[in-house]
Amino acid sequence: MKACPVCSRLYPDEAGFCPEDGSQLSSATQVPIASDTGDARVGRVLCERYQIRRVVADGGMGRVYEALDLHQRRNVAVKVLHPDVACDSVAVQRFRREYEVSQSLPHEHIVEVTDFQATSDGSYALVMEFLYGEELRGTLQREGVLPPARLVRMVSQVALGLDEAHARKFVHRDLKPDNLFLCQTSDGDIVKVLDFGSVKDKNESAKKLTVMGTTIGSPFYMAPEQAKGEESLDQRADVWALAAIVYECVVGAVPFQGVNGPSILLSILTKEPAPPSQAALGAKYPVPPTVDRALGHALKKAAVVRTPSVGAFADELGQAYGLSGQHRQWAVTPEAELASIIEAQLPRLMTLAPVEPAAETGVDAFFGESDALGGGALAPAAPPSLDSRALGAPDMTEVIPGLPRQSSKAVLFAVAGIVVVGVIVGVVLVVLFARG
């Protein structure tokens, strides 16, 4: 490995200059590590193996470093838990489980996690491959929306990784733009799914880390059954989450709005988003009505009638943009080639009649009655006026923000109570009307 004497970044041996500052690179072992008075770990060797070179990012769970693996002579990302998180036994178990799941699930579109160890300063370190690029969240914050070809290629690759996880009975349960990493290449992005720490392991021998009824995940992308804390949730919860991400990628706003966790969950349980072809009017990239149908299927509130797999959703999305074939082909097709096909098909697709929605009440939406009975597309709400960036895209993973961890279940009961009261009032009015 080589290193930059200015920024301490690590590069392969064939690299000559640092693209960040133009400095000539030298052997990593010969380049002094820049001192960082704000972090005592920089410059040290962690777990007798990982030479910490620089701080990469800070997250809610821990700090991420770029390090030199002195055994394998390659750069790695090392995530070390924050001190308060390291004292939480459940958080540590989720951290460990991310490593264990990765070990049983090697896949080119899932980040490779190589090690998990306790550190000498009382924390825990998770070691993974070092990725060059950025999270989808950063791309959306900068560009607002994605071009169709880039979107289809991304979703196709995510489908390859997640369908493999689902086949092994792992449900990611926390898909969001922050957990999709885009590594740019000349042919287009290579996508890596990150963070299986919140995974639901549906294997019979799996150890349960979550109390029944607890809500795990990020509210903006949470399926209704997940919002209600249902133990029976399966891979279709990931289908919903990916569909919510796709909606944000084409519209520039999340499909379900709210100012805090409970209000977002209530919106998911009782409302419907505007069809993307309408919500994206005037957007940089036109959205054909066929995309409404693909997202409508994947965002069904009743899992039983939702698109059954991520691969099936990827197929429907690509076909909605006029592509032939299926997602396994599109995942490896150069983005420019996909763009050429889609651009030729868009004029025709844009002339198709929009999908006519069928009305559904809030109670039907909560209990999934309309969908379970085979109802059609659902009535749209008004186009959202706020997007995830305006809300600061808060990371509300695992607990509802503003409440202690124990209160998440209580909030869900409160939401359910509101709906039940509404049902009772409706029944009483019907009885009174009949007697009158």
C-alpha positions in Angstrom: 0.0 0.0 0.0 1.0 3.6 -0.6 0.0 6.7 1.5 -0.4 10.4 1.1 2.0 12.4 3.3 -0.5 15.2 3.6 -3.9 13.6 4.2 -2.8 10.1 5.3 -5.2 8.4 2.8 -4.1 4.9 1.7 -3.9 3.8 -2.0 -3.0 0.7 -4.0 0.7 0.3 -5.0 0.0 1.3 -8.6 -1.2 4.8 -7.6 1.2 7.6 -8.0 -0.5 10.8 -6.7 -3.2 11.6 -4.2 -6.3 12.8 -6.1 -7.4 14.8 -3.0 -4.3 17.1 -2.8 -2.0 16.1 -5.7 0.8 14.9 -3.4 3.2 12.2 -4.5 2.5 8.9 -2.8 5.1 6.9 -0.9 5.1 3.5 0.8 2.6 3.5 3.6 5.1 2.2 6.2 7.4 5.1 5.3 4.8 7.9 5.6 4.5 9.3 9.1 0.9 9.5 10.3 -0.4 13.0 10.8 -1.1 13.7 14.5 -4.7 14.2 15.5 -5.0 15.9 18.9 -8.7 15.3 18.9 -8.5 11.5 18.7 -6.0 9.4 20.6 -6.5 6.4 18.4 -5.0 8.0 15.3 -1.5 6.7 14.9 -2.0 3.8 17.2 -2.2 0.1 16.3 -5.6 -1.2 17.3 -6.1 -4.9 18.3 -2.4 -5.5 17.5 -3.2 -5.4 13.8 -4.9 -2.3 12.5 -2.8 0.9 12.2 -5.3 3.8 12.5 -4.5 6.4 9.8 -7.3 8.9 9.9 -10.9 9.6 10.9 -13.4 9.0 8.1 -16.8 9.7 9.7 -18.9 9.8 12.9 -22.2 8.0 13.3 -24.8 7.4 15.9 -23.2 4.1 16.9 -19.5 4.8 16.5 -16.6 6.4 14.7 -15.2 5.1 11.5 -11.4 5.1 10.7 -9.3 4.2 7.7 -6.6 1.8 8.8 -3.8 -0.2 7.4 -4.2 -4.0 8.1 -0.6 -4.9 9.0 -1.3 -8.6 8.4 -2.9 -8.4 4.9 -1.2 -5.1 3.8 -4.4 -3.5 2.7 -6.6 -0.6 3.8 -9.7 -1.3 5.8 -12.5 0.6 7.5 -12.6 0.2 11.3 -15.8 1.2 13.1 -15.3 1.6 16.9 -18.4 2.0 19.1 -18.8 5.2 21.1 -18.2 4.7 24.9 -21.9 5.0 25.8 -22.9 2.5 23.1 -20.2 0.1 24.2 -21.9 -0.1 27.6 -25.2 -1.3 26.0 -25.1 -5.1 25.8 -27.8 -5.3 23.2 -26.0 -2.7 21.0 -22.8 -4.8 21.3 -24.7 -8.0 20.3 -26.1 -6.2 17.3 -22.6 -5.1 16.4 -21.3 -8.6 16.7 -24.2 -10.0 14.7 -23.4 -7.7 11.8 -20.0 -9.5 11.7 -21.6 -13.0 12.0 -24.2 -12.4 9.3 -21.5 -11.1 6.9 -19.4 -14.2 7.5 -22.4 -16.4 6.5 -23.4 -14.1 3.6 -20.5 -13.3 1.3 -21.8 -11.4 -1.7 -20.3 -8.8 -4.1 -23.2 -6.4 -3.3 -23.0 -6.7 0.5 -20.1 -5.0 2.3 -17.5 -7.5 3.5 -17.0 -7.5 7.3 -13.8 -9.2 8.2 -13.3 -8.9 11.9 -14.9 -8.1 15.3 -12.8 -7.6 18.4 -12.8 -5.9 21.8 -10.4 -3.0 22.0 -7.9 -2.2 24.8 -9.8 1.0 25.6 -13.0 -0.8 26.6 -14.9 -0.6 23.3 -15.5 -2.9 20.3 -14.2 -2.7 16.7 -15.9 -3.9 13.6 -13.5 -4.2 10.6 -14.8 -4.2 7.0 -13.6 -3.6 3.4 -12.7 0.0 2.7 -15.1 1.5 0.0 -14.4 4.4 -2.3 -17.5 6.5 -3.2 -20.4 7.7 -1.1 -23.6 6.7 0.5 -26.8 7.2 -1.5 -27.8 9.8 1.1 -24.9 12.1 0.1 -25.8 11.7 -3.6 -29.4 12.7 -3.0 -28.4 15.6 -0.9 -26.2 16.9 -3.7 -28.3 16.0 -6.8 -31.9 15.7 -5.5 -32.9 12.8 -7.7 -31.3 10.1 -9.7 -31.5 9.5 -13.5 -33.5 6.5 -14.4 -30.7 4.3 -15.7 -28.6 4.9 -12.6 -31.6 4.1 -10.5 -32.5 0.8 -12.3 -28.9 -0.4 -12.2 -28.6 0.4 -8.5 -31.9 -1.3 -7.5 -30.9 -4.3 -9.7 -27.7 -4.8 -7.8 -29.4 -4.3 -4.4 -31.8 -7.0 -5.4 -29.0 -9.4 -6.1 -27.6 -8.9 -2.6 -30.9 -8.8 -0.7 -32.5 -11.8 -2.5 -29.4 -13.8 -1.4 -29.8 -12.6 2.2 -33.5 -13.4 2.1 -32.9 -16.9 0.8 -30.8 -17.4 3.9 -33.7 -16.0 6.0 -32.1 -12.7 6.9 -34.3 -9.6 6.7 -32.2 -6.4 6.7 -34.9 -4.3 8.4 -33.1 -1.0 8.2 -32.7 -0.2 4.5 -32.3 3.6 3.9 -30.1 5.8 1.7 -27.5 5.9 4.4 -27.1 2.1 4.1 -26.6 1.9 0.3 -23.0 2.8 -0.7 -22.2 3.8 -4.3 -18.8 3.0 -5.6 -18.3 4.8 -8.9 -16.8 3.1 -11.9 -16.6 3.9 -15.6 -19.6 1.7 -16.3 -21.7 3.0 -13.4 -22.1 2.4 -9.7 -21.2 -0.7 -7.9 -23.6 -0.8 -5.0 -22.9 -2.3 -1.6 -25.6 -2.8 1.1 -24.3 -1.8 4.5 -25.2 -2.4 8.1 -26.8 -5.7 8.9 -26.8 -4.9 12.6 -30.6 -4.6 12.8 -31.1 -7.8 10.8 -34.0 -10.1 11.7 -32.7 -13.7 11.5 -35.7 -15.9 10.8 -33.8 -19.2 11.1 -35.2 -21.4 13.8 -31.9 -21.4 15.8 -31.5 -17.6 15.7 -31.1 -15.8 19.0 -33.7 -13.1 19.6 -32.3 -9.7 20.5 -35.6 -7.8 20.1 -38.5 -7.9 22.6 -41.8 -8.7 20.8 -43.6 -5.5 19.7 -40.4 -3.4 19.6 -40.0 -1.2 16.6 -36.7 -1.6 14.8 -35.7 0.5 11.7 -35.8 4.0 10.3 -39.4 5.4 10.3 -39.2 7.1 6.8 -38.7 3.7 5.2 -40.6 1.4 7.6 -43.2 -1.1 6.3 -46.6 -1.0 8.1 -46.1 -4.5 9.7 -42.7 -3.3 10.9 -44.2 -0.1 12.3 -46.7 -2.2 14.3 -43.9 -4.4 15.6 -45.3 -7.6 14.1 -43.1 -10.6 14.7 -44.2 -12.2 11.4 -42.5 -9.6 9.1 -40.4 -11.1 6.3 -38.5 -10.1 3.2 -41.5 -8.0 2.0 -40.6 -5.4 4.7 -37.3 -4.9 2.7 -39.3 -4.6 -0.5 -41.3 -1.8 1.1 -38.2 0.0 2.3 -36.5 -0.2 -1.1 -39.6 1.1 -2.8 -39.7 4.1 -0.4 -36.1 4.8 -1.3 -36.9 4.6 -5.0 -39.8 7.0 -4.5 -37.4 9.5 -2.9 -34.9 9.0 -5.7 -37.4 9.9 -8.4 -39.5 12.5 -6.6 -36.9 14.1 -4.4 -39.0 13.6 -1.2 -39.8 10.7 1.0 -43.3 9.2 0.4 -44.5 9.5 4.0 -44.0 12.7 5.9 -43.9 13.7 9.5 -42.0 15.9 12.0 -41.1 13.1 14.4 -41.2 9.3 14.7 -44.8 8.9 15.8 -46.2 11.2 13.1 -44.2 9.4 10.4 -45.5 6.0 11.6 -49.1 7.3 11.7 -48.7 8.6 8.1 -47.4 5.2 7.0 -50.3 3.4 8.6 -53.1 5.7 7.5 -52.1 7.7 4.4 -51.0 7.2 0.8 -48.4 9.2 -1.1 -49.0 11.0 -4.3 -48.3 8.9 -7.4 -44.6 9.6 -8.3 -45.5 10.6 -11.9 -47.6 13.5 -10.4 -45.4 14.3 -7.5 -42.4 14.6 -9.8 -44.0 16.9 -12.4 -41.4 19.5 -13.4 -38.6 17.4 -11.9 -35.3 17.0 -13.7 -36.1 13.5 -14.9 -39.7 12.7 -16.0 -41.4 9.8 -14.3 -43.8 7.7 -16.5 -47.1 6.4 -15.1 -45.8 2.9 -15.4 -43.5 3.7 -12.4 -46.6 4.5 -10.4 -47.8 0.9 -10.8 -44.5 -0.6 -9.9 -44.2 1.5 -6.7 -47.9 1.0 -5.9 -47.4 -2.8 -5.8 -44.3 -2.5 -3.7 -45.9 0.0 -1.2 -49.1 -2.1 -0.5 -49.9 -1.8 3.1 -50.8 -5.5 3.4 -47.7 -7.6 2.9 -49.8 -10.5 1.5 -50.5 -8.5 -1.7 -47.2 -6.6 -1.9 -44.5 -7.4 -4.5 -43.1 -10.7 -3.1 -39.4 -10.2 -3.5 -36.8 -7.4 -4.1 -35.9 -9.1 -7.4 -39.5 -9.0 -8.6 -39.6 -5.3 -7.7 -36.4 -4.6 -9.6 -37.8 -6.4 -12.6 -41.1 -4.4 -12.5 -39.2 -1.1 -12.1 -36.9 -1.7 -15.0 -39.8 -2.8 -17.2 -41.7 0.4 -16.1 -38.9 2.4 -17.7 -39.2 0.4 -21.0 -36.4 -2.1 -20.5 -36.7 -5.7 -21.6 -35.2 -8.7 -19.7 -34.7 -8.8 -16.0 -32.6 -7.3 -13.2 -29.7 -9.7 -13.4 -28.9 -8.4 -16.8 -29.4 -4.7 -15.9 -27.1 -5.0 -12.8 -24.1 -5.5 -15.1 -25.2 -3.4 -18.1 -23.2 -0.2 -18.4 -25.3 2.8 -17.2 -24.8 4.6 -20.6 -26.4 1.6 -22.4 -29.4 1.5 -20.1 -29.8 5.3 -20.5 -29.9 5.0 -24.2 -32.7 2.4 -24.1 -34.7 4.3 -21.5 -34.4 7.6 -23.4 -35.8 6.0 -26.5 -38.7 4.5 -24.6 -39.7 7.5 -22.4 -41.7 9.5 -25.0 -44.0 6.5 -25.5 -44.3 5.7 -21.8 -45.1 9.3 -20.9 -48.2 9.3 -23.2 -49.8 6.3 -21.3 -52.8 7.1 -19.1 -52.0 7.4 -15.4 -53.1 4.6 -13.1 -56.5 5.4 -11.7 -56.5 5.0 -7.9 -59.3 3.4 -5.9 -60.3 5.1 -2.6 -59.2 3.6 0.6 -60.1 4.8 4.1 -57.6 5.3 6.9 -59.1 2.3 8.7 -58.8 0.1 5.6 -55.2 1.3 5.2 -54.3 0.5 8.8 -55.8 -3.1 8.7 -54.9 -3.7 5.1 -58.5 -4.7 4.3 -58.8 -3.2 0.9 -55.5 -4.8 -0.2 -56.3 -8.2 1.3 -59.6 -8.2 -0.7 -57.7 -7.6 -3.9 -58.4 -3.8 -4.1 -56.7 -1.7 -6.8 -54.3 1.2 -6.6 -54.9 3.5 -3.6 -56.1 7.1 -3.4 -53.2 9.6 -3.3 -52.7 12.2 -0.7 -51.6 15.7 -1.5 -48.0 15.9 -2.9 -45.6 16.2 -0.1 -44.3 19.7 0.7 -41.3 18.6 2.8 -38.6 16.1 1.9 -36.1 14.2 4.0 -33.4 16.8 3.5 -35.7 19.6 4.8 -36.4 17.4 7.8 -32.6 16.8 8.2 -33.1 13.1 7.3 -32.8 12.2 11.0 -31.4 8.8 11.8 -34.2 7.3 14.0 -33.0 3.7 13.9 -34.2 1.3 16.6 -36.2 3.8 18.7 -38.7 6.5 18.1 -36.9 9.8 18.6 -37.7 12.0 21.6 -38.8 9.0 23.6 -36.9 6.5 25.8 -36.4 3.1 24.3 -39.2 1.5 26.3 -41.8 3.9 24.9 -41.7 2.8 21.3 -44.2 0.1 21.9 -46.5 2.4 23.8 -46.6 4.9 20.9 -47.6 2.1 18.6 -50.4 1.1 20.9 -51.5 4.7 21.0 -51.6 4.9 17.2 -53.6 1.7 17.1 -55.9 3.0 19.8 -56.7 6.1 17.8 -57.7 4.0 14.9 -59.8 1.6 17.0 -61.7 4.5 18.6 -62.4 5.7 15.1 -63.9 2.3 14.2 -66.0 2.2 17.3 -67.4 5.8 16.7 -68.2 4.8 13.1 -70.1 1.7 14.3 -72.1 3.7 16.9 -73.1 6.3 14.2 -74.2 3.5 11.9 -76.4 1.9 14.7 -77.9 5.3 15.6 -78.7 6.0 12.0 -80.3 2.6 11.5 -82.5 3.1 14.6 -83.5 6.6 13.3 
